[in-house]
Amino acid sequence: MTSDTALRLGDGATPTESDPTQRLCELFATALELDAVTPDTDFFLAGGHSLSALTLAVAVEEAFGVRVRVRDVFDAATPELLASRLAGLVPGAVEPAGPAPARQRPDTGLPGAEVAEATRWLWLERQRGDGDSGAYTVPCLLDGEGAVDADRLAAALAGLARRHPALRTVFVEAQGEPRAVVTDDVLPLEVVDLRGHDAGDTRFDALVDERLAMPFDPSAGPLTRTTLFLRDDARWSLLLLADHLVCDGRSLEILATQLVAAYADPAAAVAPQDRPAHRSSGQEAALDHWRRVLLPPPAPLPLPVRGLRTEQAGCATGIAVQEIGPDLLRRLTQLGRRHHAGPFVPLAAAVARTLAAITGSSDICLGTPVDRRARLGADDAVGFHVATVPLRLEVRDGTSADDLVQQVAQRTMDAVDHSEVAFDTLVAALAPPRSPGRMPFFDVWVALYPRIDTGPCAPGGIALRGGPIPLRVGMFELSFQFVEHVDGMRLVLQYDTARYAADTAERMVRRLGDEVARLLGDPAEPGPEAAPAHRAFGGFRFDD
C-alpha cells in the first residue's frame, strides 16, 4: 500500500503499512465476539451474517475513515482481503449523518418531536388499517431461572424506562403527522400468582392469550406491558409486550439482557452510549438502487387465496407450524456460511422456491426487516430501528440451489446497504400500482428471530430464555416467521384466515419442508422440479 492510499484511523493517526490487517483482525474479532482471529479468517465461516457484517462495516468506517458497505465485507471476507480492498475505497467519506431533510410543513408550537421516517411509515400504516387490532404488538415470552423477587424486578424495569426514552414515549397527531412525546411514566409490573391453581398451565396459556389480544393506544402510555407469572415448582415466566412504534425484535433481546443486569445491580445497565450516525450512501443513491431492482414493479403473486383481496390483510390469522431440528438448522447454517450469509438466506431461498413452485411465477419478491442500529449509532437502544426492505428474486426452473442461495445472499447484502430509505419514501418515489389489501411490492413477509438467552444464572440473580410468540392478528397475509429455540428452530406460518384455508397453509408449510430438504440435498444441482424455462400457469401445485 502506498502513502497515497494510506488508510486513516478515526482519531487522526495514520497506520503503518503493516497496521491495517492487524487492526482489521481486532475489528473482526469484536464483531464476531471472538477472542482473536487470523488474517485469513473468513468472517462468515466464523459465524458472521448480514447484520453483524453491517456492524463490522461501520466499525471499519470509523477506524479507517473510508466508506465501507456490507457488500465490501461480503466480497472481501477476510482481514487481509478487506485490507487490500480498503485501499481503493473513497477516503474521508465518513461524516456524522445530518438530520433527514425536513418535510415542508409548519412546526411552530407542535407538541413533542418529529419522528423518524421509518416510524412515520409505521404510524401511517396503522392509520390506514385497523390500528386497534393488536397487529402492531411485539410479543415475547421468556422462561425465568433463579429465585425472582417481584419488587426487585419492578425496580429494574423502572430503571430501564429511565434509561430508554422509547419506553416512555407516546405518539400524538398534529396537523396530520405523528409527534413523539416523552413522558415521565414508569413501566408497571403486573404479577399473576398461579401457584396452587388446579389448572395452572391451562390458565397460564389463557392469560397470555388475553394479554396478547389487548391492543395499545399510541396516544396513551405506556406502550409496554410486562407480566410476571409465578407458577408451580418454582417456575416463573415473563411476558413482555410492546407497541411496534417503540420496540422491534432486537429491542426484546436488549431488554432481556439489560433487565437481568439491572436486577443484579441497578447501576449495571447504563444508558445507551450515543455515537454519530453514519450513512453508506445518500438517499438518491439508495433510491437509484431500488429503481434498478424494483422497476417495473413485481406483479402480485397468484397465491391460492379464497376470493378477492378487498379487506386489510391480517385482521384474523391462524398459524401452521413445522419444526426444523438441530441437525437441519446446523446444515442450513453451514449452507449460508458458504455463501457469506447466516441461516436467514437459505431459509428465504426455500420460501422463494416454495412460492415459485405453487404459483408458477419466477418473479418472487419478499418483504423483510433490516436492523439499522449500527448505521444509526444506536447499538444498545430500545426502539423502532428497523427498515422494511423488498428482496426481489428470480426463481426459474432448473436454477441450482447454490445459485439461488448466492442470489439471495447478494440481494440481502445490497438491501442492507440501501436500507436508509424508509418504506413509505420508497413507495412514494417509485409509485407502484396499489391494490386493496396488498402491500406495495410484496405479498409475503419473511423474518428470522434468534433465541433470547441471557446466559448462566448468577448467584442471587436471574436469567431469561425464550423469544417472540405468534399473534392472532397480523400485518401481512402470509408471514413466514423462523423462531430459534433451544432444540433448533420453529417455522410459524401466520396466514390470513379470510384468504387462506387451514389445509392450504399446512400444505405450504409441508412444501417448504420439502424445499429445505432439496436445498440441502445437493445444492450444486437443480431441484427435481426442473422443467422448461417458461411455462404457463397451470394451477397451484403442492404435490410435486
C-alpha positions in Angstrom: 0.0 0.0 0.0 1.5 3.3 -1.0 1.4 6.5 1.0 -1.1 7.9 -1.5 -3.6 5.3 -0.4 -2.7 5.1 3.3 -5.7 4.5 5.5 -6.5 6.9 8.2 -7.7 5.9 11.7 -10.7 7.7 13.1 -8.5 9.5 15.7 -6.4 11.1 13.0 -3.4 8.7 13.3 -2.0 7.2 10.1 -1.3 3.4 10.3 1.8 2.0 9.0 1.7 -0.4 6.1 1.6 -3.4 8.4 -1.2 -2.0 10.6 -4.4 -2.3 8.5 -4.6 -6.1 8.6 -3.8 -6.3 12.3 -6.4 -3.6 13.1 -8.9 -5.4 10.9 -8.2 -8.6 12.8 -9.2 -6.8 16.0 -12.4 -5.4 14.4 -13.3 -8.8 13.0 -12.8 -10.4 16.4 -15.0 -7.8 18.1 -17.8 -8.1 15.6 -17.7 -11.9 15.8 -17.4 -11.9 19.6 -14.2 -14.0 19.4 -11.0 -13.6 21.4 -8.9 -13.3 18.2 -8.9 -14.0 14.5 -6.1 -14.6 12.0 -5.6 -12.6 8.7 -7.2 -15.4 6.7 -10.3 -15.9 8.9 -13.4 -15.8 6.8 -15.9 -13.6 8.5 -18.9 -15.6 7.5 -17.4 -19.1 8.1 -16.6 -17.8 11.6 -20.2 -17.1 12.3 -20.9 -13.7 10.7 -24.1 -12.7 8.9 -25.5 -9.7 7.1 -26.3 -7.7 10.3 -23.0 -8.4 12.0 -21.3 -7.5 8.7 -23.1 -4.2 8.9 -21.7 -3.7 12.4 -18.2 -4.6 11.1 -18.6 -2.2 8.1 -19.5 0.7 10.4 -16.5 -0.1 12.8 -14.1 -0.2 9.8 -15.5 3.2 8.6 -14.8 4.7 12.0 -11.4 3.2 12.3 -10.1 3.9 8.8 -12.1 6.9 7.5 -13.4 5.3 4.3 -16.9 4.5 3.3 -17.4 0.7 3.7 -20.5 -1.2 2.6 -21.8 -4.6 3.7 -21.1 -5.6 0.1 -17.3 -4.9 0.7 -17.3 -7.3 3.6 -19.3 -9.8 1.5 -16.7 -9.7 -1.3 -13.6 -9.4 0.8 -14.5 -11.6 3.8 -11.0 -11.9 5.5 -8.9 -9.2 7.2 -6.2 -9.5 4.6 -8.6 -9.3 1.6 -10.5 -6.4 3.2 -7.2 -4.6 3.9 -6.4 -4.7 0.2 -9.9 -3.6 -0.8 -9.9 -0.6 1.6 -7.0 1.0 -0.4 -9.4 1.5 -3.3 -12.3 2.9 -1.3 -13.3 6.5 -1.1 -11.4 8.3 1.7 -12.8 10.8 4.0 -16.4 9.8 3.3 -17.4 9.0 6.8 -19.2 12.0 8.3 -21.8 12.1 11.1 -25.1 11.8 9.3 -27.0 15.0 9.5 -30.7 15.1 10.2 -33.0 13.9 7.4 -34.3 16.7 5.3 -37.4 18.2 6.9 -40.7 17.9 5.1 -42.2 21.3 4.4 -44.8 21.8 7.0 -45.3 24.2 9.9 -43.6 23.2 13.1 -44.1 26.1 15.5 -46.0 25.2 18.6 -46.4 21.5 17.8 -46.1 19.0 20.7 -43.2 16.7 21.1 -40.7 16.0 18.4 -40.7 14.9 14.8 -40.4 11.1 14.3 -38.0 9.2 12.1 -39.2 8.3 8.6 -39.5 4.6 9.4 -41.6 5.3 12.5 -43.8 7.7 10.5 -44.4 5.0 7.9 -45.5 2.5 10.6 -47.7 5.1 12.2 -49.4 5.9 8.8 -49.9 2.1 8.1 -51.8 1.7 11.3 -53.9 4.7 10.5 -54.8 3.2 7.1 -55.7 -0.1 8.6 -57.2 -1.3 12.0 -54.8 0.2 14.4 -56.7 -1.2 17.3 -56.4 -4.8 16.2 -53.3 -5.7 18.1 -51.3 -6.5 14.9 -48.7 -3.9 15.9 -47.9 -5.5 19.2 -44.4 -7.1 19.7 -44.8 -10.1 22.0 -42.1 -12.0 23.8 -42.4 -14.8 26.3 -39.4 -15.7 28.5 -38.9 -18.5 31.0 -37.1 -17.4 34.1 -34.3 -19.0 36.1 -33.4 -18.1 39.7 -35.5 -17.1 42.7 -37.2 -14.0 41.4 -38.2 -11.1 43.7 -41.1 -9.1 42.2 -40.1 -5.9 43.9 -36.5 -6.1 42.6 -37.8 -6.9 39.1 -40.2 -3.9 39.2 -37.3 -1.7 40.2 -35.1 -3.0 37.4 -37.9 -2.3 34.9 -38.3 1.2 36.2 -34.6 1.7 35.7 -34.8 0.6 32.1 -37.6 3.0 31.5 -35.4 5.9 32.7 -32.5 4.8 30.5 -34.6 4.2 27.3 -36.8 7.2 26.4 -38.6 5.0 23.8 -40.2 3.1 26.7 -41.8 6.3 27.9 -42.8 7.7 24.5 -46.4 8.2 23.2 -47.4 9.5 19.8 -49.9 12.2 19.2 -51.2 13.6 15.9 -50.6 17.2 15.0 -51.5 18.6 11.6 -51.9 15.0 10.2 -48.5 13.9 11.3 -47.2 11.9 14.3 -45.3 13.6 17.0 -43.3 11.7 19.7 -43.9 12.9 23.3 -41.6 11.5 26.0 -43.5 11.1 29.3 -42.4 10.5 32.9 -44.3 7.2 33.1 -42.7 4.3 35.0 -43.2 0.8 33.5 -45.6 -1.1 35.7 -45.1 -4.8 36.5 -48.2 -6.9 36.7 -47.7 -10.0 39.0 -50.0 -13.0 38.5 -49.7 -15.8 41.0 -50.8 -19.2 39.6 -49.1 -21.3 42.3 -51.5 -23.9 43.6 -54.0 -23.4 40.8 -55.7 -26.6 39.8 -55.2 -25.9 36.1 -52.2 -23.6 36.3 -50.7 -24.3 32.9 -54.0 -24.1 31.1 -54.8 -20.9 33.0 -51.4 -19.5 32.1 -51.9 -20.1 28.4 -55.3 -18.4 28.6 -54.0 -15.4 30.4 -51.2 -14.9 27.9 -53.7 -15.0 25.1 -55.8 -12.4 26.8 -52.9 -10.0 27.1 -51.9 -10.6 23.5 -55.3 -9.6 22.4 -55.2 -6.2 24.2 -54.0 -3.5 21.7 -52.0 -0.4 22.6 -53.2 3.1 22.1 -50.2 5.1 20.6 -51.5 8.3 22.1 -51.8 6.9 25.7 -48.9 5.4 27.5 -47.1 3.4 28.5 -46.7 1.5 25.2 -45.2 -1.5 27.0 -46.7 -4.1 29.4 -44.8 -6.6 31.5 -46.4 -9.5 33.4 -44.6 -11.8 35.8 -46.3 -15.2 36.1 -45.5 -17.2 39.2 -46.0 -20.9 38.6 -45.8 -24.2 40.4 -42.5 -26.0 41.0 -40.6 -22.7 41.5 -41.2 -21.9 37.8 -41.9 -18.4 36.6 -42.3 -16.7 33.2 -42.1 -13.1 32.0 -44.4 -11.8 29.2 -43.0 -8.6 27.5 -45.4 -6.8 25.2 -44.7 -3.5 23.5 -46.1 -1.4 20.7 -44.1 -1.7 17.5 -43.7 2.1 17.4 -41.3 1.8 20.4 -39.9 -1.7 20.0 -38.6 -4.1 17.4 -37.2 -7.7 17.5 -33.7 -6.6 18.6 -35.2 -4.5 21.3 -36.5 -7.6 23.0 -33.0 -9.1 23.3 -31.7 -5.7 24.6 -34.5 -5.5 27.2 -33.9 -9.1 28.4 -30.2 -8.7 28.7 -30.3 -5.3 30.5 -33.2 -6.4 32.7 -31.1 -9.3 34.1 -28.1 -6.9 34.6 -30.3 -4.2 36.3 -31.8 -6.9 38.6 -28.4 -7.9 39.7 -27.1 -4.3 40.0 -29.2 -1.3 39.3 -26.1 0.7 38.2 -25.0 -2.0 35.7 -27.5 -1.3 32.9 -26.1 2.0 31.8 -27.8 4.3 29.3 -27.1 3.6 25.7 -23.9 5.3 24.5 -24.7 7.8 21.8 -22.3 7.9 18.8 -22.5 9.6 15.5 -24.8 8.0 12.9 -23.3 7.1 9.5 -24.7 6.8 6.1 -23.3 4.4 3.5 -24.9 6.3 0.7 -27.2 9.2 0.1 -31.0 8.9 -0.3 -30.8 9.5 -4.0 -28.1 6.8 -4.5 -30.3 4.4 -2.5 -33.4 5.3 -4.5 -31.4 4.7 -7.7 -30.6 1.2 -6.4 -34.2 0.4 -5.7 -35.3 1.8 -9.0 -33.0 -0.7 -10.8 -34.2 -3.5 -8.6 -38.0 -2.8 -8.3 -39.0 -1.2 -11.6 -41.1 -2.3 -13.3 -42.8 -3.4 -10.1 -43.3 -7.1 -9.4 -46.8 -8.3 -10.2 -49.0 -9.7 -7.4 -48.3 -13.4 -6.9 -51.2 -15.7 -8.0 -51.4 -17.2 -4.5 -54.2 -19.7 -3.6 -56.4 -17.1 -1.9 -60.1 -17.6 -1.3 -61.7 -14.8 -3.3 -60.6 -11.2 -4.0 -58.2 -9.3 -1.7 -60.5 -6.4 -0.6 -60.0 -6.1 3.1 -57.0 -5.1 5.1 -54.7 -8.2 5.4 -54.2 -9.9 8.8 -57.4 -8.9 10.5 -57.6 -12.5 11.8 -54.9 -15.0 11.4 -54.1 -18.7 12.0 -50.8 -20.4 12.3 -49.3 -23.5 10.8 -46.1 -24.8 12.5 -43.3 -27.0 11.5 -40.1 -27.9 13.4 -36.7 -27.6 12.0 -34.5 -29.9 14.1 -30.9 -29.1 15.3 -29.3 -31.1 12.5 -31.2 -29.4 9.7 -30.5 -26.0 11.3 -26.8 -26.8 11.5 -26.7 -27.8 7.9 -28.7 -24.7 6.8 -26.3 -22.5 8.8 -23.3 -24.2 7.0 -25.0 -23.6 3.6 -25.5 -20.0 4.5 -21.9 -19.5 5.6 -20.6 -21.0 2.3 -22.4 -18.1 0.6 -21.3 -15.4 3.1 -24.5 -15.3 5.0 -26.4 -16.6 8.0 -29.3 -19.1 8.2 -31.8 -16.4 7.1 -30.5 -16.6 3.5 -31.1 -20.3 2.8 -34.4 -20.1 4.6 -35.5 -17.2 2.5 -34.4 -19.1 -0.6 -36.5 -22.0 0.5 -39.5 -19.7 0.9 -38.9 -18.2 -2.6 -38.7 -21.7 -4.1 -41.9 -22.7 -2.3 -43.8 -19.7 -3.7 -42.4 -20.2 -7.2 -43.4 -23.9 -7.1 -47.0 -23.4 -6.0 -47.7 -20.3 -8.2 -45.7 -20.9 -11.3 -44.2 -17.4 -11.0 -40.4 -16.8 -11.4 -40.5 -13.2 -10.1 -40.7 -13.5 -6.3 -40.5 -10.5 -4.1 -40.3 -11.0 -0.3 -40.5 -8.3 2.4 -38.2 -8.5 5.4 -36.9 -6.2 8.2 -33.4 -4.9 8.4 -31.9 -3.7 11.8 -30.2 -0.4 11.2 -28.8 0.2 14.7 -25.2 0.1 13.5 -25.7 2.8 11.0 -27.8 4.9 13.4 -25.3 4.8 16.2 -27.9 3.1 18.4 -26.4 -0.3 19.1 -28.0 -0.9 22.5 -31.0 1.3 22.2 -34.6 0.1 22.6 -36.9 1.4 20.0 -38.1 1.0 16.4 -34.8 1.0 14.5 -35.7 -1.4 11.6 -36.4 -0.7 7.9 -38.7 -2.7 5.7 -36.9 -3.8 2.5 -38.0 -5.9 -0.5 -36.0 -8.8 -1.7 -36.7 -9.4 -5.4 -35.6 -12.7 -6.7 -35.6 -14.6 -9.9 -36.5 -18.2 -9.3 -36.5 -20.1 -12.5 -36.9 -23.8 -13.1 -33.6 -25.5 -13.3 -31.8 -22.9 -11.1 -29.4 -24.8 -8.8 -29.8 -24.3 -5.0 -26.3 -22.9 -4.8 -27.1 -20.3 -7.4 -30.4 -19.3 -5.7 -28.8 -19.1 -2.3 -26.0 -17.0 -3.7 -28.6 -14.7 -5.3 -30.5 -14.3 -2.1 -27.2 -13.6 -0.2 -26.3 -10.8 -2.7 -29.7 -9.3 -2.7 -29.8 -9.3 1.1 -26.4 -7.6 1.4 -27.5 -4.9 -1.2 -30.8 -4.4 0.7 -28.9 -3.8 4.0 -26.6 -1.3 2.2 -29.5 0.7 0.8 -31.9 0.4 3.8 -31.7 4.1 4.7 -34.8 4.8 2.6 -38.0 4.5 4.6 -40.5 2.2 3.0 -43.2 4.9 2.5 -40.5 7.1 0.9 -39.6 4.2 -1.4 -43.3 3.7 -2.3 -43.8 7.4 -3.0 -40.7 7.7 -5.2 -41.4 4.5 -7.2 -45.2 4.8 -7.3 -46.1 1.2 -7.8 -49.7 0.3 -8.5 -51.7 0.0 -5.3 -54.1 -2.9 -4.8 -56.7 -3.0 -2.0 -55.5 -5.2 0.9 -52.0 -5.7 -0.5 -48.6 -4.3 0.5 -46.7 -2.5 -2.3 -44.0 -4.6 -4.0 -44.5 -7.8 -2.0 -47.2 -10.2 -0.8 -45.2 -12.3 1.7 -43.1 -11.4 4.7 -40.1 -13.4 6.0 -38.3 -12.9 9.3 -35.8 -14.7 11.5 -36.0 -14.3 15.3 -32.9 -15.5 17.2 -33.4 -17.2 20.5 -33.0 -14.9 23.5 -30.7 -16.3 26.2 -29.1 -14.1 28.8 -26.6 -16.8 29.8 -26.0 -18.7 33.1 -27.9 -17.6 36.2 -25.5 -15.8 38.6 -25.9 -16.4 42.3 -28.7 -14.3 43.6 -29.6 -13.2 40.1 -31.9 -14.3 37.4 -31.7 -15.5 33.8 -34.2 -15.3 30.9 -34.6 -17.6 27.9 -37.2 -17.6 25.2 -38.3 -15.4 22.3 -41.2 -14.0 20.3 -44.6 -15.7 20.2 -47.2 -15.5 17.4 -50.2 -13.2 17.5 -53.7 -13.9 16.3 -53.7 -10.8 14.1 -51.0 -9.6 11.7 -49.8 -7.0 9.3 -49.4 -9.4 6.3 -51.5 -12.0 4.6 -48.6 -14.5 4.7 -45.8 -14.2 7.2 -43.0 -16.9 7.4 -41.5 -16.5 10.8 -38.5 -18.6 11.8 -38.0 -18.6 15.5 -34.9 -20.2 17.0 -35.3 -22.2 20.2 -33.1 -24.5 22.4 -33.9 -27.6 20.3 -33.5 -26.0 16.8 -35.9 -23.7 15.0 -39.7 -23.4 14.6 -41.3 -22.2 11.4 -44.5 -20.3 12.2 -46.5 -19.5 9.1 -49.0 -16.8 10.1 -51.8 -16.6 7.5 -54.9 -14.5 7.0 -57.8 -16.8 7.7 -60.1 -14.8 5.4 -57.8 -15.5 2.5 -56.4 -18.9 3.1 -57.9 -22.2 4.2 -56.1 -24.0 7.0 -55.2 -27.0 4.9 -53.7 -24.7 2.2 -51.4 -23.2 4.9 -50.5 -26.6 6.1 -49.6 -27.6 2.5 -47.4 -24.5 2.2 -45.6 -25.5 5.3 -45.0 -29.1 4.2 -43.9 -27.8 0.8 -41.4 -25.5 2.5 -40.0 -28.5 4.4 -39.6 -30.3 1.0 -37.7 -27.3 -0.4 -35.4 -27.1 2.6 -34.5 -30.8 2.0 -33.9 -30.1 -1.6 -31.6 -27.2 -0.8 -29.6 -29.4 1.5 -29.7 -32.5 -0.7 -27.3 -31.4 -3.4 -27.0 -27.6 -3.5 -24.9 -27.7 -6.7 -27.7 -29.4 -8.7 -31.1 -28.2 -9.8 -34.1 -29.3 -7.8 -36.1 -32.3 -9.0 -38.9 -30.0 -10.1 -36.8 -28.6 -13.0 -38.9 -28.1 -16.1 -38.7 -25.9 -19.3 -37.7 -22.4 -18.6 -41.1 -20.9 -19.5 -44.4 -22.4 -18.7 -48.0 -21.2 -18.5 -49.6 -21.1 -15.1 -51.3 -24.4 -14.6 -52.8 -24.1 -11.2 -51.4 -24.3 -7.7 -49.0 -27.2 -7.1 -48.4 -28.7 -3.7 -47.6 -32.3 -4.6 -44.6 -32.1 -6.9 
